[in-house]
């Protein structure tokens, strides 16, 4: 069923954070990039409860529709088209005119993801939504590139299956003094159950650890 932009826009405020089931979690080993190691491994900090919370965001209708719409508009694009879009995005990051970046960040779904990040109160530091080709659909921040298809965040989720979860290794962010890790999931069609895209939630592990210890 085709639904227009007006429906997407109306759903920004109505989209719910329903909780979904988390299966097939894969985690990379935590990296020790500085002399300030985590007191708990990444796999213990990022538990099933948090993964289910993230999956609930991805099951919201505004997210599913946005991915489906882009998959229809850009069905099986050749690599030359993907490379051109990625090159345009990278070039626009250094320019004042940013048509591709602007239209992506101004979409109702990007606004929704930005709200999710803001309402997390520091837990989520970046959210990226990708289509079946690994191209950005929506995001909370400007990413360094437009195509994620050559990265683990896409290859270990969408390419694996609809329930795939890949938790990347922890990294220390020097500018903020916090540990971060990316939680990557496949996005699936609620009717067919098949994977239609992927998503990345960068999690502030330092904040997550603080919340766990405060319980």
N, CA, C and O of each residue as an XYZ file, in Angstrom:
860
protein
N       0.849     -1.192      0.000
C       0.000      0.000      0.000
C       0.878      1.234      0.000
O       1.794      1.349      0.815
N       0.606      2.158     -0.911
C       1.419      3.357     -0.994
C       0.807      4.439     -0.116
O      -0.398      4.683     -0.174
N       1.618      5.075      0.680
C       1.170      6.165      1.532
C       2.085      7.344      1.345
O       3.295      7.170      1.198
N       1.535      8.550      1.348
C       2.287      9.737      0.986
C       3.041     10.370      2.117
O       3.038      9.891      3.251
N       3.710     11.497      1.769
C       4.515     12.202      2.768
C       3.667     12.760      3.892
O       4.120     12.858      5.032
N       2.401     13.136      3.564
C       1.561     13.725      4.605
C       1.355     12.750      5.743
O       1.311     13.141      6.909
N       1.228     11.457      5.396
C       1.072     10.450      6.439
C       2.329     10.346      7.277
O       2.263     10.233      8.501
N       3.483     10.383      6.611
C       4.748     10.332      7.350
C       4.859     11.500      8.305
O       5.277     11.337      9.451
N       4.480     12.692      7.828
C       4.594     13.883      8.663
C       3.672     13.802      9.860
O       4.045     14.185     10.969
N       2.437     13.290      9.629
C       1.490     13.209     10.744
C       1.941     12.206     11.788
O       1.602     12.322     12.966
N       2.710     11.219     11.346
C       3.097     10.172     12.271
C       4.294     10.515     13.114
O       4.634      9.759     14.024
N       4.956     11.642     12.844
C       6.151     12.003     13.617
C       5.823     12.112     15.089
O       6.554     11.590     15.931
N       4.719     12.794     15.411
C       4.364     12.993     16.812
C       3.671     11.770     17.392
O       3.654     11.581     18.609
N       3.078     10.909     16.495
C       2.299      9.791     16.993
C       3.091      8.502     17.101
O       2.635      7.551     17.735
N       4.265      8.452     16.496
C       5.047      7.212     16.481
C       5.382      6.785     17.906
O       5.792      7.607     18.726
N       5.210      5.535     18.188
C       5.411      5.052     19.561
C       6.709      4.293     19.687
O       7.279      3.825     18.702
N       7.166      4.180     20.925
C       8.391      3.438     21.218
C       8.015      2.038     21.708
O       8.390      1.632     22.808
N       7.260      1.299     20.864
C       6.873     -0.050     21.243
C       8.098     -0.937     21.312
O       9.077     -0.721     20.597
N       8.039     -1.938     22.182
C       9.203     -2.801     22.393
C       9.047     -4.072     21.580
O       7.994     -4.709     21.618
N      10.093     -4.450     20.840
C      10.082     -5.668     20.032
C      11.025     -6.700     20.612
O      11.758     -6.418     21.559
N      11.008     -7.896     20.043
C      11.865     -8.984     20.512
C      13.252     -8.860     19.936
O      13.418     -8.482     18.776
N      14.252     -9.176     20.739
C      15.644     -9.099     20.286
C      16.192    -10.504     20.125
O      16.156    -11.303     21.061
N      16.711    -10.811     18.915
C      17.248    -12.133     18.648
C      18.565    -12.013     17.912
O      18.853    -10.984     17.300
N      19.364    -13.063     17.972
C      20.570    -13.150     17.167
C      21.584    -12.065     17.442
O      22.144    -11.508     16.498
N      21.839    -11.746     18.682
C      22.753    -10.659     19.012
C      24.195    -11.107     18.809
O      24.613    -12.146     19.321
N      24.942    -10.317     18.060
C      26.363    -10.568     17.835
C      27.136     -9.384     18.372
O      26.727     -8.240     18.175
N      28.236     -9.633     19.043
C      29.017     -8.541     19.614
C      30.480     -8.689     19.255
O      31.047     -9.780     19.313
N      31.082     -7.570     18.883
C      32.522     -7.544     18.646
C      33.228     -7.379     19.976
O      32.639     -6.828     20.906
N      34.469     -7.833     20.106
C      35.199     -7.664     21.367
C      35.459     -6.202     21.657
O      35.689     -5.410     20.743
N      35.422     -5.846     22.932
C      35.663     -4.460     23.320
C      37.120     -4.096     23.094
O      38.021     -4.861     23.437
N      37.347     -2.909     22.508
C      38.725     -2.476     22.247
C      39.212     -1.579     23.370
O      38.437     -0.799     23.924
N      40.474     -1.681     23.706
C      41.087     -0.852     24.745
C      41.916      0.212     24.049
O      43.108      0.013     23.814
N      41.306      1.331     23.718
C      41.994      2.348     22.948
C      42.786      3.297     23.831
O      43.680      3.991     23.346
N      42.468      3.339     25.136
C      43.185      4.215     26.041
C      43.420      3.454     27.340
O      43.108      2.269     27.452
N      43.977      4.160     28.314
C      44.239      3.535     29.611
C      43.024      3.620     30.519
O      43.147      3.454     31.733
N      41.825      3.884     29.936
C      40.619      4.024     30.740
C      39.611      2.959     30.327
O      38.618      3.291     29.680
N      39.828      1.687     30.676
C      38.947      0.617     30.225
C      37.599      0.662     30.925
O      37.475      1.191     32.029
N      36.590      0.098     30.265
C      35.294     -0.058     30.899
C      35.404     -1.066     32.034
O      36.202     -2.001     31.968
N      34.604     -0.873     33.067
C      34.605     -1.834     34.156
C      33.751     -3.043     33.806
O      33.856     -4.080     34.462
N      32.910     -2.931     32.785
C      32.082     -4.040     32.340
C      32.226     -4.199     30.832
O      32.398     -3.204     30.128
N      32.161     -5.418     30.322
C      32.250     -5.613     28.879
C      31.047     -5.015     28.165
O      29.976     -4.870     28.754
N      31.222     -4.676     26.926
C      30.150     -4.084     26.128
C      28.913     -4.965     26.092
O      27.792     -4.467     26.192
N      29.108     -6.271     25.948
C      27.968     -7.169     25.814
C      27.120     -7.188     27.078
O      25.929     -7.493     27.020
N      27.723     -6.864     28.222
C      26.963     -6.821     29.467
C      26.275     -5.478     29.652
O      25.180     -5.413     30.212
N      26.901     -4.418     29.192
C      26.268     -3.106     29.291
C      25.076     -3.000     28.351
O      24.002     -2.543     28.744
N      25.273     -3.423     27.111
C      24.195     -3.371     26.122
C      23.454     -4.694     26.194
O      23.837     -5.670     25.548
N      22.401     -4.718     26.976
C      21.681     -5.957     27.223
C      20.438     -6.059     26.344
O      20.157     -5.176     25.534
N      19.701     -7.150     26.520
C      18.508     -7.399     25.709
C      17.458     -6.309     25.899
O      16.723     -5.984     24.966
N      17.387     -5.751     27.092
C      16.406     -4.694     27.354
C      16.649     -3.477     26.467
O      15.708     -2.908     25.914
N      17.909     -3.083     26.334
C      18.228     -1.931     25.499
C      18.011     -2.253     24.025
O      17.503     -1.421     23.274
N      18.394     -3.456     23.608
C      18.187     -3.852     22.214
C      16.701     -3.846     21.872
O      16.319     -3.421     20.781
N      15.865     -4.311     22.788
C      14.422     -4.309     22.564
C      13.886     -2.887     22.470
O      12.986     -2.610     21.677
N      14.430     -2.000     23.267
C      14.026     -0.591     23.199
C      14.353     -0.011     21.824
O      13.539      0.698     21.233
N      15.535     -0.311     21.326
C      15.940      0.177     20.008
C      15.072     -0.441     18.922
O      14.629      0.253     18.007
N      14.829     -1.734     19.020
C      14.004     -2.394     18.020
C      12.589     -1.816     18.000
O      11.954     -1.746     16.948
N      12.105     -1.406     19.167
C      10.792     -0.779     19.218
C      10.718      0.483     18.381
O       9.704      0.744     17.734
N      11.797      1.275     18.391
C      11.855      2.472     17.549
C      11.787      2.079     16.081
O      11.084      2.715     15.296
N      12.513      1.038     15.714
C      12.586      0.621     14.313
C      11.303     -0.040     13.831
O      11.081     -0.148     12.625
N      10.463     -0.480     14.746
C       9.188     -1.076     14.364
C       8.087     -0.042     14.189
O       6.990     -0.374     13.740
N       8.370      1.214     14.541
C       7.360      2.260     14.382
C       7.071      2.471     12.907
O       7.959      2.328     12.066
N       5.841      2.807     12.598
C       5.386      2.874     11.204
C       6.138      3.912     10.393
O       6.408      3.702      9.210
N       6.475      5.024     11.013
C       7.176      6.075     10.275
C       8.535      5.590      9.771
O       8.971      5.983      8.689
N       9.196      4.752     10.537
C      10.497      4.209     10.130
C      10.320      3.195      9.006
O      11.021      3.258      7.996
N       9.396      2.269      9.175
C       9.169      1.234      8.166
C       8.753      1.848      6.836
O       9.263      1.452      5.788
N       7.832      2.814      6.865
C       7.375      3.452      5.632
C       8.495      4.191      4.924
O       8.587      4.157      3.697
N       9.347      4.860      5.693
C      10.444      5.616      5.086
C      11.403      4.688      4.345
O      11.841      4.997      3.237
N      11.725      3.553      4.956
C      12.621      2.597      4.305
C      11.954      1.996      3.076
O      12.581      1.882      2.022
N      10.696      1.612      3.201
C       9.980      1.031      2.068
C       9.884      2.014      0.908
O      10.070      1.634     -0.248
N       9.595      3.271      1.213
C       9.482      4.287      0.159
C      10.802      4.472     -0.583
O      10.820      4.564     -1.810
N      11.907      4.527      0.161
C      13.193      4.706     -0.511
C      13.584      3.457     -1.296
O      14.196      3.564     -2.359
N      13.243      2.289     -0.792
C      13.526      1.061     -1.533
C      12.785      1.036     -2.865
O      13.293      0.509     -3.855
N      11.578      1.610     -2.889
C      10.839      1.683     -4.152
C      11.462      2.705     -5.090
O      11.585      2.458     -6.290
N      11.856      3.856     -4.543
C      12.425      4.918     -5.383
C      13.802      4.549     -5.918
O      14.165      4.933     -7.030
N      14.558      3.812     -5.132
C      15.921      3.456     -5.527
C      16.100      1.944     -5.471
O      16.943      1.426     -4.738
N      15.304      1.265     -6.245
C      15.348     -0.196     -6.245
C      16.592     -0.697     -6.969
O      16.786     -0.421     -8.152
N      17.423     -1.429     -6.254
C      18.630     -2.043     -6.821
C      19.463     -1.071     -7.651
O      19.709     -1.335     -8.828
N      19.900      0.034     -7.078
C      20.702      0.989     -7.851
C      22.061      0.403     -8.210
O      22.645     -0.324     -7.406
N      22.577      0.703     -9.404
C      23.925      0.231     -9.754
C      24.966      0.890     -8.863
O      24.722      1.953     -8.293
N      26.117      0.260     -8.747
C      27.166      0.785     -7.880
C      27.599      2.173     -8.306
O      28.000      2.982     -7.469
N      27.523      2.460     -9.604
C      27.912      3.785    -10.092
C      27.012      4.874     -9.522
O      27.482      5.968     -9.208
N      25.719      4.582     -9.387
C      24.779      5.542     -8.805
C      25.055      5.702     -7.310
O      25.052      6.816     -6.787
N      25.292      4.591     -6.637
C      25.609      4.637     -5.206
C      26.862      5.467     -4.961
O      26.892      6.309     -4.063
N      27.888      5.228     -5.761
C      29.148      5.962     -5.598
C      28.963      7.449     -5.864
O      29.570      8.284     -5.194
N      28.120      7.780     -6.846
C      27.879      9.189     -7.172
C      27.159      9.896     -6.029
O      27.500     11.027     -5.685
N      26.167      9.235     -5.441
C      25.444      9.818     -4.313
C      26.365      9.989     -3.108
O      26.320     11.010     -2.421
N      27.193      8.993     -2.861
C      28.124      9.070     -1.736
C      29.133     10.194     -1.944
O      29.466     10.920     -1.008
N      29.617     10.332     -3.177
C      30.571     11.402     -3.487
C      29.916     12.772     -3.346
O      30.544     13.720     -2.874
N      28.655     12.874     -3.754
C      27.933     14.141     -3.615
C      27.795     14.521     -2.145
O      28.001     15.675     -1.769
N      27.447     13.547     -1.326
C      27.288     13.790      0.114
C      28.599     14.269      0.737
O      28.621     15.246      1.485
N      29.679     13.577      0.425
C      30.979     13.942      0.983
C      31.392     15.346      0.548
O      31.958     16.108      1.332
N      31.102     15.678     -0.708
C      31.446     17.008     -1.215
C      30.606     18.084     -0.540
O      31.111     19.158     -0.213
N      29.319     17.796     -0.331
C      28.427     18.780      0.284
C      28.827     19.096      1.717
O      28.547     20.189      2.211
N      29.473     18.159      2.384
C      29.918     18.421      3.756
C      30.892     19.589      3.826
O      31.025     20.222      4.873
N      31.569     19.877      2.730
C      32.549     20.961      2.688
C      32.007     22.205      1.991
O      32.748     23.163      1.769
N      30.712     22.197      1.642
C      30.129     23.297      0.884
C      29.009     23.968      1.669
O      28.502     23.418      2.647
N      28.634     25.160      1.227
C      27.512     25.861      1.858
C      26.175     25.377      1.309
O      25.183     25.346      2.038
N      26.136     24.999      0.032
C      24.924     24.441     -0.561
C      24.950     22.928     -0.378
O      25.870     22.245     -0.828
N      23.918     22.421      0.294
C      23.891     20.999      0.645
C      22.516     20.391      0.340
O      21.806     20.004      1.268
N      22.131     20.298     -0.921
C      20.784     19.820     -1.245
C      20.497     18.396     -0.785
O      19.422     18.132     -0.246
N      21.433     17.475     -0.986
C      21.197     16.088     -0.580
C      21.172     15.960      0.934
O      20.310     15.278      1.489
N      22.107     16.606      1.597
C      22.137     16.575      3.061
C      20.888     17.231      3.638
O      20.289     16.721      4.584
N      20.504     18.363      3.061
C      19.358     19.113      3.580
C      18.065     18.323      3.463
O      17.281     18.268      4.410
N      17.836     17.704      2.297
C      16.581     16.975      2.110
C      16.526     15.740      3.008
O      15.446     15.326      3.431
N      17.681     15.154      3.296
C      17.713     13.981      4.177
C      17.449     14.371      5.626
O      16.649     13.729      6.308
N      18.114     15.413      6.096
C      17.953     15.833      7.491
C      16.593     16.463      7.764
O      16.118     16.452      8.899
N      15.961     17.016      6.717
C      14.676     17.693      6.899
C      13.484     16.750      6.793
O      12.343     17.182      6.952
N      13.725     15.486      6.530
C      12.615     14.547      6.363
C      11.907     14.296      7.693
O      12.523     14.420      8.752
N      10.621     13.945      7.650
C       9.901     13.636      8.889
C      10.557     12.524      9.702
O      10.537     12.554     10.933
N      11.136     11.545      9.015
C      11.759     10.439      9.738
C      13.039     10.874     10.432
O      13.325     10.427     11.543
N      13.811     11.741      9.788
C      15.001     12.283     10.457
C      14.595     13.101     11.676
O      15.254     13.043     12.714
N      13.514     13.861     11.551
C      13.013     14.617     12.706
C      12.608     13.673     13.837
O      12.863     13.945     15.010
N      11.984     12.578     13.473
C      11.578     11.587     14.469
C      12.793     11.001     15.186
O      12.806     10.896     16.412
N      13.809     10.622     14.418
C      15.016     10.051     15.020
C      15.753     11.070     15.879
O      16.334     10.722     16.907
N      15.724     12.330     15.453
C      16.343     13.391     16.255
C      15.630     13.525     17.595
O      16.271     13.748     18.621
N      14.301     13.390     17.589
C      13.533     13.437     18.840
C      13.869     12.242     19.731
O      14.009     12.379     20.946
N      13.993     11.081     19.114
C      14.357      9.892     19.889
C      15.699     10.107     20.579
O      15.861      9.784     21.756
N      16.652     10.653     19.842
C      17.976     10.910     20.417
C      17.887     11.933     21.543
O      18.494     11.749     22.597
N      17.138     13.003     21.327
C      17.009     14.044     22.350
C      16.328     13.508     23.608
O      16.739     13.821     24.725
N      15.289     12.702     23.419
C      14.545     12.173     24.559
C      15.325     11.101     25.319
O      14.961     10.746     26.440
N      16.389     10.587     24.717
C      17.204      9.592     25.420
C      18.092     10.233     26.484
O      18.697      9.536     27.299
N      18.166     11.563     26.472
C      18.918     12.314     27.483
C      20.383     11.875     27.563
O      20.915     11.627     28.645
N      21.012     11.786     26.407
C      22.435     11.488     26.363
C      22.796     10.037     26.154
O      23.975      9.715     26.007
N      21.811      9.147     26.135
C      22.110      7.728     25.947
C      22.453      7.418     24.489
O      23.410      6.696     24.211
N      21.665      7.968     23.562
C      21.934      7.791     22.138
C      22.624      9.041     21.606
O      22.134     10.154     21.798
N      23.746      8.861     20.946
C      24.500     10.006     20.432
C      24.427     10.125     18.917
O      24.822     11.151     18.362
N      23.933      9.104     18.240
C      23.738      9.160     16.792
C      22.809      8.026     16.378
O      22.879      6.922     16.919
N      21.927      8.316     15.397
C      21.028      7.299     14.857
C      21.055      7.409     13.338
O      20.885      8.497     12.788
N      21.270      6.284     12.661
C      21.299      6.246     11.205
C      20.342      5.159     10.726
O      20.361      4.039     11.237
N      19.511      5.492      9.749
C      18.587      4.538      9.140
C      18.999      4.322      7.693
O      19.206      5.287      6.958
N      19.120      3.063      7.274
C      19.596      2.715      5.931
C      18.562      1.910      5.165
O      17.737      1.212      5.754
N      18.619      2.017      3.827
C      17.725      1.228      2.985
C      18.362     -0.110      2.629
O      19.390     -0.484      3.193
N      17.746     -0.832      1.689
C      18.222     -2.165      1.332
C      19.578     -2.147      0.642
O      20.241     -3.181      0.558
N      19.997     -0.993      0.151
C      21.301     -0.868     -0.502
C      22.371     -0.317      0.426
O      23.540     -0.236      0.049
N      21.978      0.064      1.639
C      22.924      0.653      2.580
C      23.033      2.158      2.477
O      23.900      2.761      3.110
N      22.156      2.784      1.677
C      22.133      4.243      1.570
C      21.322      4.837      2.714
O      20.343      4.240      3.162
N      21.726      6.001      3.183
C      21.012      6.649      4.278
C      19.579      6.983      3.877
O      19.328      7.491      2.784
N      18.657      6.694      4.770
C      17.254      7.083      4.610
C      16.955      8.277      5.496
O      16.323      9.243      5.067
N      17.414      8.201      6.732
C      17.199      9.270      7.713
C      18.288      9.162      8.766
O      18.942      8.128      8.901
N      18.474     10.258      9.517
C      19.533     10.268     10.523
C      19.349     11.440     11.467
O      18.674     12.417     11.142
N      19.955     11.333     12.637
C      19.844     12.400     13.632
C      20.954     13.428     13.495
O      20.797     14.568     13.933
N      22.079     13.042     12.893
C      23.222     13.937     12.696
C      23.749     13.774     11.276
O      23.398     12.819     10.584
N      24.586     14.704     10.846
C      25.238     14.570      9.542
C      26.332     13.512      9.650
O      27.244     13.633     10.469
N      26.239     12.491      8.832
C      27.240     11.431      8.828
C      28.394     11.792      7.896
O      28.273     12.692      7.065
N      29.507     11.087      8.041
C      30.670     11.364      7.193
C      30.442     10.920      5.760
O      31.040     11.469      4.834
N      29.572      9.918      5.570
C      29.277      9.448      4.225
C      27.795      9.113      4.102
O      27.063      9.103      5.091
N      27.370      8.842      2.877
C      25.957      8.576      2.588
C      25.678      7.091      2.402
O      24.543      6.644      2.565
N      26.709      6.329      2.062
C      26.552      4.897      1.831
C      27.267      4.112      2.916
O      28.463      4.288      3.146
N      26.508      3.234      3.586
C      27.063      2.401      4.652
C      27.204      0.944      4.214
O      27.559      0.079      5.015
N      26.924      0.678      2.938
C      26.854     -0.698      2.455
C      28.147     -1.474      2.505
O      28.134     -2.703      2.435
N      29.270     -0.779      2.625
C      30.560     -1.464      2.707
C      31.038     -1.616      4.146
O      32.182     -2.003      4.385
N      30.167     -1.311      5.103
C      30.549     -1.341      6.516
C      29.809     -2.443      7.269
O      28.763     -2.922      6.830
N      30.374     -2.834      8.408
C      29.806     -3.927      9.205
C      28.402     -3.606      9.691
O      27.584     -4.512      9.853
N      28.108     -2.336      9.926
C      26.791     -1.954     10.426
C      25.671     -2.399      9.489
O      24.545     -2.635      9.928
N      25.982     -2.512      8.202
C      25.015     -2.967      7.196
C      25.225     -4.442      6.860
O      24.265     -5.209      6.790
N      26.466     -4.834      6.655
C      26.760     -6.192      6.204
C      26.448     -7.249      7.253
O      26.123     -8.384      6.903
N      26.541     -6.896      8.543
C      26.270     -7.872      9.603
C      24.849     -7.766     10.153
O      24.526     -8.368     11.177
N      24.019     -7.011      9.479
C      22.613     -6.900      9.891
C      21.697     -7.233      8.719
O      21.118     -8.318      8.675
N      21.561     -6.316      7.780
C      20.674     -6.549      6.635
C      21.072     -7.798      5.869
O      20.206     -8.575      5.467
N      22.354     -8.005      5.662
C      22.836     -9.149      4.896
C      22.655    -10.471      5.641
O      22.654    -11.538      5.027
N      22.504    -10.401      6.961
C      22.383    -11.610      7.771
C      20.934    -12.066      7.876
O      20.642    -13.249      7.698
N      20.028    -11.142      8.163
C      18.630    -11.518      8.292
C      17.844    -10.522      9.112
O      18.431     -9.623      9.715
N      16.519    -10.659      9.150
C      15.644     -9.660      9.771
C      15.821     -9.491     11.271
O      15.492     -8.434     11.808
N      16.329    -10.500     11.957
C      16.493    -10.415     13.411
C      17.935    -10.160     13.841
O      18.254    -10.222     15.028
N      18.802     -9.872     12.873
C      20.226     -9.719     13.172
C      20.511     -8.476     14.000
O      19.944     -7.409     13.765
N      21.394     -8.635     14.967
C      21.879     -7.534     15.797
C      23.396     -7.656     15.876
O      23.921     -8.721     16.200
N      24.095     -6.570     15.583
C      25.559     -6.569     15.680
C      25.993     -5.406     16.557
O      25.754     -4.245     16.226
N      26.635     -5.724     17.685
C      27.151     -4.713     18.595
C      28.636     -4.551     18.311
O      29.424     -5.468     18.541
N      29.010     -3.392     17.814
C      30.398     -3.163     17.431
C      31.260     -2.909     18.666
O      30.740     -2.724     19.766
N      32.558     -2.902     18.481
C      33.483     -2.757     19.599
C      33.390     -1.364     20.225
O      33.030     -0.391     19.562
N      33.716     -1.291     21.492
C      33.681     -0.023     22.220
C      34.865      0.846     21.832
O      35.969      0.352     21.601
N      34.621      2.141     21.764
C      35.681      3.101     21.476
C      35.579      4.269     22.451
O      34.488      4.651     22.875
N      36.730      4.826     22.795
C      36.759      5.965     23.708
C      36.751      7.254     22.904
O      37.585      7.448     22.020
N      35.803      8.140     23.215
C      35.672      9.431     22.545
C      36.424     10.477     23.354
O      35.987     10.880     24.432
N      37.558     10.911     22.819
C      38.423     11.829     23.563
C      37.769     13.182     23.823
O      37.965     13.768     24.888
N      36.993     13.685     22.859
C      36.427     15.028     22.996
C      35.401     15.118     24.116
O      35.222     16.180     24.714
N      34.722     14.004     24.404
C      33.700     14.010     25.454
C      34.113     13.210     26.683
O      33.465     13.291     27.727
N      35.193     12.436     26.561
C      35.621     11.617     27.680
C      34.669     10.484     27.989
O      34.538     10.075     29.142
N      33.999      9.970     26.958
C      33.025      8.897     27.153
C      33.320      7.732     26.224
O      33.945      7.885     25.174
N      32.848      6.559     26.642
C      32.932      5.369     25.807
C      31.671      5.256     24.965
O      30.569      5.532     25.440
N      31.842      4.848     23.707
C      30.716      4.691     22.785
C      30.774      3.308     22.141
O      31.844      2.710     22.024
N      29.618      2.814     21.729
C      29.544      1.590     20.932
C      28.318      1.677     20.045
O      27.291      2.225     20.446
N      28.422      1.142     18.848
C      27.307      1.165     17.913
C      26.513     -0.131     18.005
O      27.066     -1.227     17.919
N      25.204      0.019     18.180
C      24.291     -1.117     18.167
C      23.588     -1.101     16.814
O      22.868     -0.156     16.494
N      23.797     -2.135     16.031
C      23.297     -2.187     14.660
C      22.266     -3.300     14.525
O      22.488     -4.425     14.974
N      21.142     -2.976     13.903
C      20.060     -3.938     13.749
C      19.518     -3.909     12.327
O      19.596     -2.890     11.640
N      18.969     -5.035     11.898
C      18.214     -5.061     10.652
C      16.846     -4.428     10.900
O      16.294     -4.532     11.995
N      16.310     -3.777      9.881
C      14.940     -3.259      9.914
C      14.093     -4.216      9.091
O      14.451     -4.542      7.959
N      12.970     -4.672      9.647
C      12.183     -5.661      8.922
C      10.761     -5.203      8.658
O      10.197     -4.383      9.383
N      10.204     -5.759      7.597
C       8.810     -5.516      7.228
C       7.924     -6.256      8.223
O       8.067     -7.468      8.381
N       7.009     -5.557      8.901
C       6.190     -6.219      9.914
C       5.230     -7.255      9.338
O       4.775     -8.145     10.056
N       4.919     -7.146      8.050
C       3.986     -8.097      7.438
C       4.699     -9.332      6.903
O       4.305    -10.460      7.200
N       5.748     -9.119      6.115
C       6.460    -10.259      5.528
C       7.517    -10.837      6.466
O       7.877    -12.010      6.359
N       8.010    -10.008      7.383
C       9.063    -10.442      8.287
C      10.444    -10.434      7.674
O      11.405    -10.863      8.313
N      10.565     -9.954      6.441
C      11.859     -9.928      5.759
C      12.601     -8.634      6.055
O      11.985     -7.618      6.379
N      13.921     -8.672      5.943
C      14.737     -7.479      6.169
C      14.553     -6.507      5.011
O      14.578     -6.906      3.846
N      14.367     -5.224      5.338
C      14.200     -4.202      4.305
C      15.268     -3.120      4.409
O      15.394     -2.290      3.509
N      16.032     -3.119      5.484
C      17.065     -2.107      5.684
C      17.840     -2.394      6.954
O      17.825     -3.514      7.464
N      18.514     -1.381      7.458
C      19.316     -1.529      8.673
C      19.358     -0.197      9.412
O      18.992      0.843      8.865
N      19.805     -0.244     10.647
C      19.898      0.974     11.455
C      21.049      0.862     12.437
O      21.426     -0.227     12.869
N      21.595      2.019     12.775
C      22.678      2.107     13.752
C      22.303      3.082     14.854
O      21.910      4.216     14.578
N      22.422      2.651     16.087
C      22.255      3.512     17.255
C      23.598      3.556     17.973
O      24.060      2.541     18.495
N      24.226      4.730     17.999
C      25.451      4.861     18.783
C      25.062      5.120     20.232
O      24.332      6.064     20.532
N      25.559      4.269     21.127
C      25.182      4.316     22.540
C      26.337      4.868     23.366
O      27.486      4.458     23.203
N      26.018      5.794     24.247
C      26.980      6.336     25.203
C      27.110      5.332     26.345
O      26.283      5.305     27.256
N      28.149      4.510     26.287
C      28.324      3.465     27.288
C      28.588      4.024     28.678
O      28.201      3.423     29.679
N      29.242      5.162     28.735
C      29.513      5.786     30.032
C      28.209      6.172     30.714
O      28.049      5.964     31.917
N      27.279      6.732     29.950
C      25.973      7.098     30.498
C      25.161      5.856     30.837
O      24.481      5.816     31.863
N      25.230      4.850     29.984
C      24.509      3.610     30.250
C      25.017      2.955     31.526
O      24.227      2.464     32.333
N      26.316      2.946     31.708
C      26.908      2.381     32.921
C      26.468      3.156     34.156
O      26.172      2.559     35.191
N      26.422      4.482     34.052
C      25.983      5.311     35.176
C      24.548      4.967     35.570
O      24.229      4.860     36.754
N      23.686      4.794     34.566
C      22.283      4.488     34.856
C      22.129      3.117     35.497
O      21.313      2.935     36.401
N      22.911      2.159     35.029
C      22.821      0.823     35.611
C      23.272      0.822     37.074
O      22.664      0.168     37.922
N      24.330      1.553     37.350
C      24.850      1.594     38.715
C      23.953      2.404     39.648
O      24.001      2.234     40.866
N      23.132      3.288     39.069
C      22.241      4.115     39.881
C      20.950      3.398     40.245
O      20.183      3.886     41.075
N      20.704      2.256     39.639
C      19.465      1.524     39.924
C      19.455      0.959     41.342
O      18.486      0.315     41.743
